[in-house]
Amino acid sequence: MKILHVLASVDPRAGGPVEGVRRSGIAMQEAGHEIEVATCDAPDDPYLAAFPFPVHAFGPTSNRYSYSAYLAPWLANHAKRFDAVIVHGLWQYHGFATWKALHDSDVPYYVYAHGMLDPWFKEAYPLKHLKKWLYWPWAEYRVLRDARAVIFTTEEERTRARQSFWLYRARERIVPFGTTVPEVDVASAREAFLQAVPGARGKRIVLFLGRVHAKKGCDLLIDAFARVAQRDDALHLVIAGPDETGWAASLRAQAQAAGIAHRLSLPGMLQGDLKWGAFYASDVFALPSHQENFGVAVAEALGCGLPALISDKVNVWREIEEDGAGLIATDTVDGTEKSLIRWLELDDAARAAMRVQAARTFHARFRIDTMVSALTSLLETRGGRDSEANRNKLAGLREASQPSR
């Protein structure tokens, strides 16, 4: 199949959806499918050159909605080259542009919600939710209603999505998410991380890796860590990830007030060997998030044999609890402290067994080939007849794509 992914941006700082497209796209490409991407990035954004597929960029845009006058016309003119179009995420223009171009078209489009319909956002940001209601009936509702399928990664996500807006209609499907853990020289990757974060050398590292954002519960983790720090002088907290809102300064001040500033490292975003070295150098992974659709970093941690201490707001918590690949608690300071204490009180044999189980859980549940198989099946069975007709009809007519305006 020939598949077009549509995203607001492929900036790696955007987190899970971008990484998901990268990883699944590479796997589908290796299986013989052709992958292209359309975004509202500026054509000269530096991260485009490193993305592994052809990217058609229709920016720059001047606001968070990422409106581009060029995207919908391009989709209307070029979508017929593709067997399926997959939209990633809501609340930005790229989804509505796809609906405008394709809702009356023979080309099927699909929508990955990526947790963006979770009712937590309604509770946490009521004014933003009211603003969303103003254009929900005219935009996102239609985008979901007319999609060939709206894709959720867990049953938990699908169930929670129905609670955000009473005007809701979608052909819901579940495609388990998956990722990959590359083969690296573990010793050299670990050393690269420790050179970059020297304060963590020789320590028992509690690692948070993800966007430094209020919904992730980093503040809960700092307070909980402060409560247990006296149990082991070797404990060290690393909070690594891009800081889009400037929250890191507040977190440093919080750690200072709690008396653990010298036991906290905030190295920013880690990529490549630094990222994988962080996983392999750490004692345990922690994500006390208030809302998390899947948590790519959770799966990556498990793949590195790193148990996960997560909240029950991370939508894969049931699977991790069932397998014994980590510990689950509420998204509060008390809950996060409870998980840390339970981990610290395990004996060496129990911690080693949980590390082994973490890797087993990754291979059984969260490998990229599981996702690719499920997604390919969905695209072929839901749109297979149309896809075959399109391939026959358009064979020989396909042309090299240009991000024309």
HULIN-V220810 format. One record per residue. RES is the residue in three letters. PHI is phi in whole degrees, -180 to 180 (NA if undefined). PSI is psi in degrees with one decimal (* if undefined). Layout:
BEGIN
RES_PHI_PSI, RES_PHI_PSI
END
This chain:
BEGIN
MET_NA_158.5, LYS_-113_119.6, ILE_-123_135.4, LEU_-112_123.2, HIS_-97_136.1, VAL_-119_120.1, LEU_-132_158.1, ALA_-66_-38.0, SER_-160_152.8, VAL_-108_21.1, ASP_-60_123.0, PRO_-60_-19.9, ARG_-70_-13.0, ALA_-74_-13.1, GLY_91_-142.8, GLY_-54_-49.0, PRO_-57_-41.1, VAL_-66_-45.6, GLU_-65_-35.4, GLY_-64_-42.8, VAL_-64_-42.1, ARG_-60_-52.7, ARG_-69_-48.6, SER_-67_-36.3, GLY_-64_-41.8, ILE_-62_-43.7, ALA_-65_-39.4, MET_-71_-33.8, GLN_-64_-41.8, GLU_-66_-24.8, ALA_-85_1.0, GLY_106_-0.3, HIS_-86_156.6, GLU_-105_131.9, ILE_-122_132.3, GLU_-135_164.5, VAL_-136_140.7, ALA_-121_134.5, THR_-141_172.7, CYS_-103_21.2, ASP_-70_161.3, ALA_-76_141.4, PRO_-58_-23.6, ASP_-100_10.3, ASP_-61_131.1, PRO_-65_-27.1, TYR_-77_-11.2, LEU_-66_-38.5, ALA_-64_-27.8, ALA_-87_-8.3, PHE_-74_139.3, PRO_-80_6.0, PHE_-131_162.5, PRO_-59_129.4, VAL_-118_126.4, HIS_-103_109.4, ALA_-106_128.3, PHE_-118_20.4, GLY_-93_-164.7, PRO_-78_160.5, THR_-115_161.3, SER_-112_3.7, ASN_-149_173.2, ARG_-68_-20.7, TYR_-72_-18.8, SER_59_47.3, TYR_-72_132.8, SER_-134_125.7, ALA_-72_-13.0, TYR_-95_-19.1, LEU_-68_-52.1, ALA_-62_-45.1, PRO_-61_-39.0, TRP_-64_-43.8, LEU_-61_-43.2, ALA_-61_-35.2, ASN_-85_-26.8, HIS_-115_-13.7, ALA_-62_-26.0, LYS_-64_-14.8, ARG_-75_-11.6, PHE_-112_150.2, ASP_-81_-26.5, ALA_-156_147.2, VAL_-119_130.8, ILE_-120_118.8, VAL_-93_135.0, HIS_-114_113.9, GLY_91_165.0, LEU_-123_176.7, TRP_72_11.3, GLN_-132_166.0, TYR_-65_-26.9, HIS_-59_-33.1, GLY_-69_-45.4, PHE_-66_-36.4, ALA_-62_-40.2, THR_-65_-42.0, TRP_-61_-46.2, LYS_-57_-41.6, ALA_-80_-29.8, LEU_-123_-6.2, HIS_-67_-23.2, ASP_-107_16.7, SER_-99_163.1, ASP_-81_-9.0, VAL_-85_119.3, PRO_-76_140.8, TYR_-121_150.1, TYR_-125_154.6, VAL_-127_122.5, TYR_-88_119.0, ALA_-74_-28.2, HIS_51_38.4, GLY_77_4.0, MET_-81_2.1, LEU_-107_12.6, ASP_-67_134.2, PRO_-67_-11.5, TRP_-57_-37.6, PHE_-64_-35.7, LYS_-64_-39.4, GLU_-77_-37.3, ALA_-80_-33.4, TYR_-130_70.3, PRO_-61_-34.6, LEU_-70_-40.3, LYS_-64_-36.5, HIS_-65_-39.7, LEU_-62_-41.7, LYS_-61_-40.8, LYS_-63_-36.5, TRP_-61_-29.9, LEU_-65_-30.7, TYR_-118_2.4, TRP_-55_-51.0, PRO_-64_-25.3, TRP_-97_-15.1, ALA_-129_-83.4, GLU_-61_-37.1, TYR_-58_-43.8, ARG_-69_-39.1, VAL_-58_-45.2, LEU_-73_-43.3, ARG_-59_-40.0, ASP_-97_0.0, ALA_-69_145.5, ARG_-59_-36.1, ALA_-159_146.3, VAL_-104_123.2, ILE_-101_126.8, PHE_-115_151.6, THR_-93_-18.3, THR_-143_160.1, GLU_-63_-34.8, GLU_-59_-45.0, GLU_-64_-44.1, ARG_-61_-45.3, THR_-63_-44.2, ARG_-69_-30.4, ALA_-61_-30.1, ARG_-72_-8.7, GLN_-95_-4.6, SER_-85_-39.8, PHE_-136_130.2, TRP_-69_-28.2, LEU_-87_96.0, TYR_-148_128.8, ARG_-151_126.6, ALA_-161_148.9, ARG_-88_96.8, GLU_-83_137.5, ARG_-140_149.3, ILE_-109_125.5, VAL_-125_106.9, PRO_-56_137.6, PHE_-79_158.2, GLY_-153_163.6, THR_-150_-176.3, THR_-128_154.2, VAL_-120_111.1, PRO_-71_156.2, GLU_-77_120.9, VAL_-131_161.9, ASP_-76_102.4, VAL_-58_-44.1, ALA_-63_-43.8, SER_-72_-35.2, ALA_-66_-42.8, ARG_-62_-42.7, GLU_-66_-38.5, ALA_-61_-42.0, PHE_-64_-45.7, LEU_-68_-29.1, GLN_-70_-35.0, ALA_-76_-29.7, VAL_-126_72.9, PRO_-63_-25.6, GLY_-65_-15.9, ALA_-93_-7.3, ARG_-65_132.6, GLY_76_10.9, LYS_-109_162.9, ARG_-91_104.9, ILE_-90_126.6, VAL_-96_115.2, LEU_-108_126.4, PHE_-108_129.6, LEU_-136_115.9, GLY_167_-173.9, ARG_-64_133.8, VAL_-83_91.1, HIS_-139_150.6, ALA_-57_-33.3, LYS_-71_-16.1, LYS_-82_-11.7, GLY_77_24.8, CYS_-61_-34.9, ASP_-66_-37.2, LEU_-62_-41.6, LEU_-65_-39.1, ILE_-64_-47.2, ASP_-66_-40.1, ALA_-66_-40.9, PHE_-62_-40.8, ALA_-60_-34.3, ARG_-71_-27.4, VAL_-107_-5.7, ALA_-58_-33.8, GLN_-70_-11.6, ARG_-70_-26.0, ASP_-156_115.3, ASP_-64_-16.4, ALA_-85_-7.5, LEU_-68_137.9, HIS_-143_135.8, LEU_-103_127.4, VAL_-118_122.0, ILE_-115_103.3, ALA_-116_133.9, GLY_156_166.5, PRO_-68_141.3, ASP_-113_92.9, GLU_-80_-20.3, THR_-111_1.9, GLY_75_24.1, TRP_-75_-22.1, ALA_-57_-37.5, ALA_-62_-41.1, SER_-66_-38.3, LEU_-66_-38.3, ARG_-63_-43.3, ALA_-64_-38.4, GLN_-63_-44.5, ALA_-64_-38.5, GLN_-62_-45.5, ALA_-64_-30.8, ALA_-86_-3.6, GLY_80_19.9, ILE_-124_18.3, ALA_-56_-36.0, HIS_-75_-7.3, ARG_-114_18.9, LEU_-126_132.4, SER_-120_135.3, LEU_-125_79.5, PRO_-81_-0.9, GLY_83_-160.5, MET_-75_133.1, LEU_-110_133.4, GLN_-132_161.7, GLY_60_-138.3, ASP_-61_-30.5, LEU_-63_-41.5, LYS_-66_-51.0, TRP_-69_-32.4, GLY_-63_-35.6, ALA_-62_-43.7, PHE_-62_-47.7, TYR_-74_-21.0, ALA_-87_-11.2, SER_-92_160.0, ASP_-89_-36.3, VAL_-161_153.2, PHE_-103_141.2, ALA_-132_132.2, LEU_-146_87.6, PRO_-87_45.8, SER_-65_146.9, HIS_-79_-22.1, GLN_-160_127.0, GLU_-152_118.1, ASN_-65_-51.4, PHE_-136_-54.4, GLY_88_77.6, VAL_-57_-40.3, ALA_-64_-30.1, VAL_-62_-48.2, ALA_-63_-40.9, GLU_-63_-40.7, ALA_-61_-47.1, LEU_-59_-41.0, GLY_-63_-23.6, CYS_-93_10.3, GLY_74_27.8, LEU_-109_112.1, PRO_-61_154.1, ALA_-117_128.0, LEU_-101_105.1, ILE_-128_163.4, SER_-86_166.2, ASP_-80_13.5, LYS_-103_-1.0, VAL_-88_121.0, ASN_-68_-5.5, VAL_-103_16.3, TRP_-65_-33.8, ARG_-64_-42.3, GLU_-65_-41.6, ILE_-69_-39.3, GLU_-67_-43.5, GLU_-60_-39.5, ASP_-82_-17.4, GLY_74_32.3, ALA_-95_6.3, GLY_179_-167.7, LEU_-127_144.1, ILE_-119_140.3, ALA_-152_178.8, THR_-75_162.2, ASP_-87_62.7, THR_-135_168.3, VAL_-62_-44.1, ASP_-62_-42.7, GLY_-65_-42.4, THR_-66_-41.6, GLU_-60_-42.3, LYS_-58_-44.7, SER_-63_-43.5, LEU_-62_-42.6, ILE_-65_-44.1, ARG_-59_-41.0, TRP_-65_-45.7, LEU_-67_-27.9, GLU_-85_-8.4, LEU_-68_144.8, ASP_-80_172.4, ASP_-60_-39.4, ALA_-66_-40.5, ALA_-67_-40.1, ARG_-65_-40.4, ALA_-63_-40.2, ALA_-65_-37.7, MET_-69_-33.6, ARG_-65_-42.6, VAL_-62_-42.7, GLN_-68_-33.1, ALA_-58_-46.8, ALA_-66_-38.9, ARG_-63_-41.4, THR_-63_-42.4, PHE_-58_-49.3, HIS_-68_-30.8, ALA_-82_-31.3, ARG_-120_-32.4, PHE_-122_16.8, ARG_-72_150.7, ILE_-64_-31.6, ASP_-68_-26.2, THR_-65_-44.5, MET_-65_-46.4, VAL_-62_-41.8, SER_-62_-44.9, ALA_-68_-41.3, LEU_-68_-43.2, THR_-61_-42.2, SER_-61_-42.9, LEU_-62_-48.1, LEU_-65_-37.0, GLU_-78_-38.9, THR_-80_-36.1, ARG_-79_-31.5, GLY_-129_15.6, GLY_-60_-45.0, ARG_-65_-43.9, ASP_-65_-39.4, SER_-62_-43.1, GLU_-64_-41.3, ALA_-63_-42.2, ASN_-64_-41.1, ARG_-63_-43.1, ASN_-67_-42.6, LYS_-69_-36.5, LEU_-102_0.8, ALA_-58_130.1, GLY_88_-14.2, LEU_-100_-12.0, ARG_-68_141.5, GLU_-126_160.7, ALA_-62_130.4, SER_-78_140.1, GLN_-126_135.6, PRO_-75_59.3, SER_-73_157.5, ARG_-123_*
END
